[in-house]
Amino acid sequence: MTDPTATGSGLPILGGLSRPARIAFLIVVGLAVTTIVVHLVVHDLPATLVFGMAAVSILGLAWLIGQATERIGAITGPQVGGILNATFGNIAELIIAFFALQEGLIEVVKASLTGSIIGNLLLVLGLSVLAGGLKNGRQTFSRQIAGSNAALLVLAAIGLLIPAVLAFSSSGSEGSVVEDSVLVSVFLIAGYVLSLIYQFTNPSETLGGHEPHDAHEGPAWTGRTAAAVLVGAAILLAILSEILVGAIQSVVDTIGLTAFFVGVIILPIIGNLAEQLVAVQLAFKNRMDFSMAVSYGASLQVALFVAPVLVVLGVLTGHPMNLVFAPLEVAAVAAAVGISALIALDGESNWLEGALLVIVYLILAASFFELV
């Protein structure tokens, strides 16, 4: 019997997609390639236009990467799928931050790390709880598992912020601060590896791990096709990230935003929007365990993997970066981690809690906007 999704398409990639997804795929790839070609050929385009085209293209490619990892996870099983999602969930943000680091925009990079953590724990979790609560009323999830993930996030945040605390309380040189940051980063990466091992060996004790696995998740691609999409999207993403970062300073000068605000608010939204929409959709479908897994998991990835990897890469490439964040950033991360942990304590949520989480995020965003 002929697969209806393959009708009219001779390409395996397109044939494995539904008609709307096929159209979306062509738009995403077409826009990404067009942006790259235009950037190489036309050199006098307004920086805001270049930034906007690259940002929209990156959003689309993040969706493609999500589709590919979801399909590979469906083929290989939930444990391997979880590791793939953990590895590629923040790939867009990691690549953008790496190119920003190479451009010397160290404060932008650190701001994007802060923005990603508070964005996932306040904005994404807040919108998820709000949408889920309005649709389904009071929602429940595993209190024990959510509490365990929240505790792990607290420990990760403490480790991430230790260099900042040391810098505020001592007068060490910049070199010693970088050395401390590298040492902390090595320990954080080790903690990330241990968390992956635990998730792989104890899937039922992680958020969403007890739900039945759906063998038909994602597009109807073969494993080889999904892997090809993943690699191709990652390559385009790397090129577009370099274009995006190259336009940041001109955009800042043109529209009057500070580079710090771009880093803490705009870049995390661009890098994580596809993942954020998934969390809201899951909550709307009353799958709060999975929804919270996305929010907590993305924040853990930033604290335990993205941030320390950037520190190590910065030292190796001659652009050293430390983990000393501004006082407002430290306070924002501490508040986001603490509030999200409180949400997990009773094993239930309602729309009011979600609304208040979003309000806290907006307050912090306004504070960051005023920060010079």
Contacts in CASP RR format, 6 or more apart in sequence:
PFRMAT RR
TARGET T0000
AUTHOR 0000-0000-0000
METHOD contacts of the structure
MODEL  1
MTDPTATGSGLPILGGLSRPARIAFLIVVGLAVTTIVVHLVVHDLPATLV
FGMAAVSILGLAWLIGQATERIGAITGPQVGGILNATFGNIAELIIAFFA
LQEGLIEVVKASLTGSIIGNLLLVLGLSVLAGGLKNGRQTFSRQIAGSNA
ALLVLAAIGLLIPAVLAFSSSGSEGSVVEDSVLVSVFLIAGYVLSLIYQF
TNPSETLGGHEPHDAHEGPAWTGRTAAAVLVGAAILLAILSEILVGAIQS
VVDTIGLTAFFVGVIILPIIGNLAEQLVAVQLAFKNRMDFSMAVSYGASL
QVALFVAPVLVVLGVLTGHPMNLVFAPLEVAAVAAAVGISALIALDGESN
WLEGALLVIVYLILAASFFELV
3 15 0 8 1.000
3 16 0 8 1.000
3 220 0 8 1.000
5 15 0 8 1.000
5 16 0 8 1.000
5 17 0 8 1.000
5 18 0 8 1.000
5 19 0 8 1.000
5 22 0 8 1.000
5 220 0 8 1.000
6 15 0 8 1.000
6 16 0 8 1.000
9 15 0 8 1.000
9 16 0 8 1.000
9 22 0 8 1.000
12 221 0 8 1.000
12 222 0 8 1.000
12 225 0 8 1.000
13 25 0 8 1.000
13 221 0 8 1.000
13 225 0 8 1.000
13 228 0 8 1.000
13 229 0 8 1.000
14 22 0 8 1.000
14 25 0 8 1.000
14 26 0 8 1.000
15 22 0 8 1.000
15 220 0 8 1.000
16 219 0 8 1.000
16 220 0 8 1.000
16 221 0 8 1.000
16 225 0 8 1.000
17 25 0 8 1.000
17 219 0 8 1.000
17 220 0 8 1.000
18 219 0 8 1.000
21 67 0 8 1.000
21 219 0 8 1.000
24 63 0 8 1.000
25 64 0 8 1.000
28 57 0 8 1.000
28 60 0 8 1.000
28 61 0 8 1.000
28 63 0 8 1.000
28 64 0 8 1.000
29 236 0 8 1.000
31 53 0 8 1.000
31 56 0 8 1.000
31 57 0 8 1.000
31 60 0 8 1.000
32 57 0 8 1.000
32 60 0 8 1.000
32 61 0 8 1.000
32 236 0 8 1.000
32 240 0 8 1.000
33 236 0 8 1.000
34 53 0 8 1.000
35 50 0 8 1.000
35 53 0 8 1.000
35 54 0 8 1.000
35 57 0 8 1.000
35 240 0 8 1.000
35 243 0 8 1.000
36 236 0 8 1.000
36 239 0 8 1.000
36 240 0 8 1.000
36 243 0 8 1.000
38 45 0 8 1.000
38 53 0 8 1.000
39 45 0 8 1.000
39 50 0 8 1.000
39 54 0 8 1.000
39 243 0 8 1.000
46 254 0 8 1.000
47 247 0 8 1.000
47 250 0 8 1.000
47 251 0 8 1.000
47 254 0 8 1.000
48 247 0 8 1.000
48 250 0 8 1.000
48 251 0 8 1.000
48 254 0 8 1.000
48 255 0 8 1.000
50 243 0 8 1.000
50 247 0 8 1.000
51 244 0 8 1.000
51 247 0 8 1.000
51 248 0 8 1.000
51 250 0 8 1.000
51 251 0 8 1.000
54 240 0 8 1.000
54 241 0 8 1.000
54 243 0 8 1.000
54 244 0 8 1.000
54 247 0 8 1.000
55 244 0 8 1.000
55 270 0 8 1.000
57 236 0 8 1.000
57 240 0 8 1.000
58 92 0 8 1.000
58 96 0 8 1.000
58 237 0 8 1.000
58 240 0 8 1.000
58 241 0 8 1.000
58 244 0 8 1.000
58 270 0 8 1.000
58 271 0 8 1.000
59 270 0 8 1.000
59 271 0 8 1.000
59 273 0 8 1.000
59 274 0 8 1.000
60 274 0 8 1.000
61 92 0 8 1.000
61 233 0 8 1.000
61 236 0 8 1.000
61 237 0 8 1.000
61 240 0 8 1.000
62 92 0 8 1.000
62 237 0 8 1.000
62 271 0 8 1.000
62 272 0 8 1.000
62 273 0 8 1.000
62 274 0 8 1.000
62 275 0 8 1.000
63 274 0 8 1.000
64 229 0 8 1.000
64 233 0 8 1.000
65 88 0 8 1.000
65 89 0 8 1.000
65 91 0 8 1.000
65 92 0 8 1.000
65 230 0 8 1.000
65 233 0 8 1.000
65 234 0 8 1.000
65 237 0 8 1.000
65 274 0 8 1.000
66 85 0 8 1.000
66 88 0 8 1.000
66 89 0 8 1.000
66 274 0 8 1.000
66 275 0 8 1.000
67 218 0 8 1.000
67 219 0 8 1.000
67 229 0 8 1.000
68 221 0 8 1.000
68 226 0 8 1.000
68 227 0 8 1.000
68 229 0 8 1.000
68 230 0 8 1.000
68 233 0 8 1.000
69 81 0 8 1.000
69 84 0 8 1.000
69 85 0 8 1.000
69 88 0 8 1.000
69 89 0 8 1.000
69 226 0 8 1.000
69 230 0 8 1.000
70 85 0 8 1.000
70 217 0 8 1.000
70 218 0 8 1.000
71 217 0 8 1.000
71 218 0 8 1.000
71 219 0 8 1.000
71 221 0 8 1.000
71 223 0 8 1.000
71 226 0 8 1.000
72 80 0 8 1.000
72 81 0 8 1.000
72 84 0 8 1.000
72 223 0 8 1.000
72 226 0 8 1.000
72 227 0 8 1.000
72 230 0 8 1.000
73 80 0 8 1.000
73 81 0 8 1.000
73 82 0 8 1.000
73 84 0 8 1.000
73 85 0 8 1.000
73 217 0 8 1.000
74 81 0 8 1.000
74 213 0 8 1.000
74 214 0 8 1.000
74 215 0 8 1.000
74 216 0 8 1.000
74 217 0 8 1.000
74 218 0 8 1.000
75 223 0 8 1.000
75 226 0 8 1.000
76 84 0 8 1.000
77 213 0 8 1.000
78 203 0 8 1.000
78 209 0 8 1.000
78 213 0 8 1.000
79 199 0 8 1.000
79 200 0 8 1.000
79 203 0 8 1.000
82 199 0 8 1.000
83 196 0 8 1.000
83 199 0 8 1.000
83 200 0 8 1.000
86 196 0 8 1.000
86 199 0 8 1.000
86 297 0 8 1.000
86 301 0 8 1.000
86 305 0 8 1.000
88 230 0 8 1.000
88 234 0 8 1.000
89 275 0 8 1.000
89 298 0 8 1.000
89 301 0 8 1.000
90 116 0 8 1.000
90 271 0 8 1.000
90 272 0 8 1.000
90 275 0 8 1.000
90 298 0 8 1.000
90 301 0 8 1.000
90 302 0 8 1.000
90 305 0 8 1.000
90 306 0 8 1.000
91 234 0 8 1.000
91 237 0 8 1.000
92 237 0 8 1.000
92 241 0 8 1.000
92 270 0 8 1.000
92 271 0 8 1.000
92 272 0 8 1.000
93 112 0 8 1.000
93 116 0 8 1.000
93 267 0 8 1.000
93 268 0 8 1.000
93 271 0 8 1.000
93 272 0 8 1.000
93 302 0 8 1.000
93 306 0 8 1.000
94 306 0 8 1.000
94 309 0 8 1.000
94 310 0 8 1.000
95 234 0 8 1.000
95 237 0 8 1.000
95 238 0 8 1.000
95 241 0 8 1.000
96 112 0 8 1.000
96 241 0 8 1.000
96 244 0 8 1.000
96 245 0 8 1.000
96 267 0 8 1.000
96 270 0 8 1.000
96 271 0 8 1.000
97 109 0 8 1.000
97 112 0 8 1.000
97 113 0 8 1.000
97 267 0 8 1.000
97 306 0 8 1.000
97 310 0 8 1.000
98 241 0 8 1.000
98 310 0 8 1.000
98 313 0 8 1.000
99 241 0 8 1.000
99 242 0 8 1.000
99 244 0 8 1.000
99 245 0 8 1.000
99 246 0 8 1.000
100 108 0 8 1.000
100 109 0 8 1.000
100 112 0 8 1.000
100 245 0 8 1.000
100 248 0 8 1.000
100 267 0 8 1.000
101 109 0 8 1.000
101 310 0 8 1.000
101 313 0 8 1.000
101 314 0 8 1.000
101 317 0 8 1.000
101 319 0 8 1.000
101 321 0 8 1.000
102 317 0 8 1.000
102 319 0 8 1.000
103 245 0 8 1.000
103 246 0 8 1.000
103 248 0 8 1.000
104 319 0 8 1.000
105 245 0 8 1.000
105 248 0 8 1.000
105 249 0 8 1.000
105 259 0 8 1.000
106 319 0 8 1.000
106 321 0 8 1.000
107 259 0 8 1.000
107 260 0 8 1.000
108 248 0 8 1.000
108 259 0 8 1.000
108 260 0 8 1.000
108 262 0 8 1.000
108 263 0 8 1.000
108 267 0 8 1.000
109 263 0 8 1.000
109 310 0 8 1.000
109 321 0 8 1.000
110 321 0 8 1.000
110 323 0 8 1.000
110 325 0 8 1.000
110 329 0 8 1.000
111 259 0 8 1.000
111 260 0 8 1.000
111 261 0 8 1.000
111 262 0 8 1.000
111 263 0 8 1.000
111 264 0 8 1.000
111 267 0 8 1.000
111 329 0 8 1.000
111 368 0 8 1.000
112 263 0 8 1.000
112 264 0 8 1.000
112 267 0 8 1.000
112 268 0 8 1.000
113 302 0 8 1.000
113 306 0 8 1.000
113 307 0 8 1.000
113 310 0 8 1.000
114 264 0 8 1.000
114 325 0 8 1.000
114 329 0 8 1.000
114 332 0 8 1.000
114 333 0 8 1.000
115 263 0 8 1.000
115 264 0 8 1.000
115 265 0 8 1.000
115 268 0 8 1.000
115 332 0 8 1.000
116 268 0 8 1.000
116 272 0 8 1.000
116 298 0 8 1.000
116 299 0 8 1.000
116 302 0 8 1.000
116 306 0 8 1.000
117 157 0 8 1.000
117 299 0 8 1.000
117 302 0 8 1.000
117 303 0 8 1.000
117 333 0 8 1.000
117 336 0 8 1.000
117 337 0 8 1.000
118 332 0 8 1.000
118 333 0 8 1.000
118 335 0 8 1.000
118 336 0 8 1.000
118 361 0 8 1.000
118 364 0 8 1.000
119 268 0 8 1.000
119 272 0 8 1.000
119 336 0 8 1.000
119 361 0 8 1.000
120 272 0 8 1.000
120 276 0 8 1.000
120 295 0 8 1.000
120 296 0 8 1.000
120 297 0 8 1.000
120 298 0 8 1.000
120 299 0 8 1.000
120 302 0 8 1.000
121 153 0 8 1.000
121 295 0 8 1.000
121 296 0 8 1.000
121 299 0 8 1.000
121 336 0 8 1.000
121 337 0 8 1.000
121 339 0 8 1.000
121 340 0 8 1.000
121 357 0 8 1.000
122 336 0 8 1.000
122 339 0 8 1.000
122 340 0 8 1.000
122 357 0 8 1.000
122 358 0 8 1.000
122 360 0 8 1.000
122 361 0 8 1.000
122 364 0 8 1.000
123 276 0 8 1.000
123 357 0 8 1.000
123 358 0 8 1.000
123 361 0 8 1.000
124 272 0 8 1.000
124 276 0 8 1.000
124 279 0 8 1.000
124 280 0 8 1.000
124 294 0 8 1.000
124 295 0 8 1.000
124 298 0 8 1.000
125 279 0 8 1.000
125 292 0 8 1.000
125 295 0 8 1.000
125 340 0 8 1.000
125 343 0 8 1.000
125 354 0 8 1.000
125 357 0 8 1.000
126 353 0 8 1.000
126 354 0 8 1.000
126 355 0 8 1.000
126 357 0 8 1.000
126 358 0 8 1.000
126 361 0 8 1.000
127 276 0 8 1.000
127 279 0 8 1.000
127 280 0 8 1.000
127 354 0 8 1.000
127 358 0 8 1.000
128 279 0 8 1.000
128 280 0 8 1.000
128 282 0 8 1.000
128 283 0 8 1.000
128 288 0 8 1.000
128 291 0 8 1.000
128 292 0 8 1.000
128 295 0 8 1.000
128 354 0 8 1.000
129 139 0 8 1.000
129 283 0 8 1.000
129 343 0 8 1.000
129 349 0 8 1.000
129 350 0 8 1.000
129 351 0 8 1.000
129 353 0 8 1.000
129 354 0 8 1.000
129 357 0 8 1.000
130 351 0 8 1.000
130 354 0 8 1.000
130 355 0 8 1.000
130 357 0 8 1.000
130 358 0 8 1.000
131 280 0 8 1.000
131 283 0 8 1.000
131 284 0 8 1.000
132 139 0 8 1.000
132 283 0 8 1.000
132 284 0 8 1.000
132 286 0 8 1.000
132 288 0 8 1.000
132 351 0 8 1.000
133 139 0 8 1.000
133 283 0 8 1.000
133 349 0 8 1.000
133 350 0 8 1.000
133 351 0 8 1.000
133 354 0 8 1.000
134 351 0 8 1.000
135 284 0 8 1.000
135 286 0 8 1.000
136 284 0 8 1.000
136 286 0 8 1.000
137 350 0 8 1.000
137 351 0 8 1.000
138 348 0 8 1.000
138 349 0 8 1.000
138 350 0 8 1.000
139 283 0 8 1.000
139 286 0 8 1.000
139 288 0 8 1.000
139 348 0 8 1.000
139 349 0 8 1.000
139 350 0 8 1.000
140 288 0 8 1.000
140 347 0 8 1.000
140 348 0 8 1.000
140 349 0 8 1.000
141 207 0 8 1.000
141 288 0 8 1.000
141 289 0 8 1.000
141 292 0 8 1.000
141 347 0 8 1.000
141 348 0 8 1.000
141 349 0 8 1.000
142 207 0 8 1.000
142 210 0 8 1.000
142 289 0 8 1.000
142 347 0 8 1.000
143 344 0 8 1.000
143 345 0 8 1.000
143 346 0 8 1.000
143 347 0 8 1.000
145 205 0 8 1.000
145 206 0 8 1.000
145 207 0 8 1.000
145 208 0 8 1.000
145 289 0 8 1.000
146 207 0 8 1.000
146 289 0 8 1.000
146 292 0 8 1.000
146 296 0 8 1.000
146 344 0 8 1.000
146 347 0 8 1.000
147 341 0 8 1.000
147 344 0 8 1.000
147 345 0 8 1.000
148 205 0 8 1.000
149 206 0 8 1.000
149 207 0 8 1.000
149 292 0 8 1.000
149 293 0 8 1.000
149 296 0 8 1.000
149 297 0 8 1.000
149 300 0 8 1.000
149 344 0 8 1.000
150 296 0 8 1.000
150 340 0 8 1.000
150 341 0 8 1.000
150 344 0 8 1.000
150 345 0 8 1.000
151 341 0 8 1.000
152 195 0 8 1.000
152 300 0 8 1.000
153 296 0 8 1.000
153 299 0 8 1.000
153 300 0 8 1.000
153 303 0 8 1.000
153 337 0 8 1.000
153 340 0 8 1.000
153 341 0 8 1.000
154 337 0 8 1.000
154 338 0 8 1.000
154 341 0 8 1.000
156 188 0 8 1.000
156 300 0 8 1.000
156 303 0 8 1.000
156 304 0 8 1.000
157 303 0 8 1.000
157 333 0 8 1.000
157 334 0 8 1.000
157 337 0 8 1.000
159 184 0 8 1.000
159 187 0 8 1.000
159 188 0 8 1.000
159 303 0 8 1.000
160 184 0 8 1.000
160 188 0 8 1.000
160 303 0 8 1.000
160 307 0 8 1.000
160 323 0 8 1.000
160 333 0 8 1.000
161 323 0 8 1.000
161 325 0 8 1.000
161 330 0 8 1.000
161 333 0 8 1.000
161 334 0 8 1.000
162 184 0 8 1.000
162 323 0 8 1.000
163 177 0 8 1.000
163 180 0 8 1.000
163 181 0 8 1.000
163 184 0 8 1.000
163 322 0 8 1.000
163 323 0 8 1.000
163 324 0 8 1.000
164 323 0 8 1.000
164 324 0 8 1.000
164 325 0 8 1.000
164 330 0 8 1.000
165 330 0 8 1.000
166 177 0 8 1.000
166 180 0 8 1.000
167 177 0 8 1.000
167 322 0 8 1.000
167 324 0 8 1.000
168 327 0 8 1.000
174 322 0 8 1.000
175 320 0 8 1.000
177 322 0 8 1.000
177 324 0 8 1.000
178 315 0 8 1.000
178 320 0 8 1.000
178 321 0 8 1.000
178 322 0 8 1.000
180 322 0 8 1.000
181 311 0 8 1.000
181 321 0 8 1.000
181 322 0 8 1.000
181 323 0 8 1.000
181 324 0 8 1.000
182 311 0 8 1.000
182 312 0 8 1.000
182 315 0 8 1.000
184 308 0 8 1.000
184 323 0 8 1.000
185 307 0 8 1.000
185 308 0 8 1.000
185 309 0 8 1.000
185 311 0 8 1.000
185 312 0 8 1.000
185 323 0 8 1.000
186 308 0 8 1.000
186 312 0 8 1.000
188 303 0 8 1.000
188 304 0 8 1.000
188 305 0 8 1.000
188 307 0 8 1.000
188 308 0 8 1.000
189 304 0 8 1.000
189 305 0 8 1.000
189 308 0 8 1.000
189 309 0 8 1.000
189 312 0 8 1.000
191 304 0 8 1.000
192 300 0 8 1.000
192 301 0 8 1.000
192 304 0 8 1.000
192 305 0 8 1.000
192 308 0 8 1.000
195 300 0 8 1.000
195 304 0 8 1.000
198 205 0 8 1.000
198 206 0 8 1.000
199 206 0 8 1.000
203 209 0 8 1.000
204 210 0 8 1.000
206 293 0 8 1.000
207 289 0 8 1.000
207 290 0 8 1.000
207 292 0 8 1.000
207 293 0 8 1.000
207 296 0 8 1.000
208 287 0 8 1.000
208 289 0 8 1.000
208 290 0 8 1.000
208 293 0 8 1.000
209 289 0 8 1.000
209 293 0 8 1.000
210 289 0 8 1.000
211 287 0 8 1.000
211 289 0 8 1.000
211 290 0 8 1.000
219 226 0 8 1.000
221 229 0 8 1.000
244 270 0 8 1.000
248 259 0 8 1.000
248 262 0 8 1.000
249 259 0 8 1.000
251 257 0 8 1.000
251 262 0 8 1.000
252 258 0 8 1.000
252 259 0 8 1.000
252 262 0 8 1.000
257 266 0 8 1.000
258 369 0 8 1.000
258 371 0 8 1.000
258 372 0 8 1.000
260 368 0 8 1.000
260 371 0 8 1.000
261 368 0 8 1.000
261 369 0 8 1.000
261 371 0 8 1.000
264 329 0 8 1.000
264 368 0 8 1.000
265 365 0 8 1.000
265 368 0 8 1.000
265 369 0 8 1.000
269 276 0 8 1.000
272 298 0 8 1.000
275 294 0 8 1.000
275 298 0 8 1.000
276 294 0 8 1.000
278 294 0 8 1.000
279 291 0 8 1.000
279 294 0 8 1.000
279 295 0 8 1.000
280 291 0 8 1.000
282 288 0 8 1.000
282 290 0 8 1.000
282 291 0 8 1.000
282 294 0 8 1.000
283 291 0 8 1.000
288 349 0 8 1.000
292 344 0 8 1.000
295 340 0 8 1.000
296 340 0 8 1.000
299 337 0 8 1.000
299 340 0 8 1.000
307 323 0 8 1.000
310 321 0 8 1.000
311 321 0 8 1.000
311 322 0 8 1.000
311 323 0 8 1.000
314 320 0 8 1.000
314 321 0 8 1.000
315 321 0 8 1.000
325 333 0 8 1.000
326 371 0 8 1.000
328 367 0 8 1.000
328 368 0 8 1.000
328 371 0 8 1.000
332 364 0 8 1.000
332 367 0 8 1.000
332 368 0 8 1.000
335 360 0 8 1.000
335 364 0 8 1.000
336 360 0 8 1.000
339 357 0 8 1.000
339 360 0 8 1.000
340 357 0 8 1.000
343 349 0 8 1.000
343 353 0 8 1.000
343 357 0 8 1.000
END
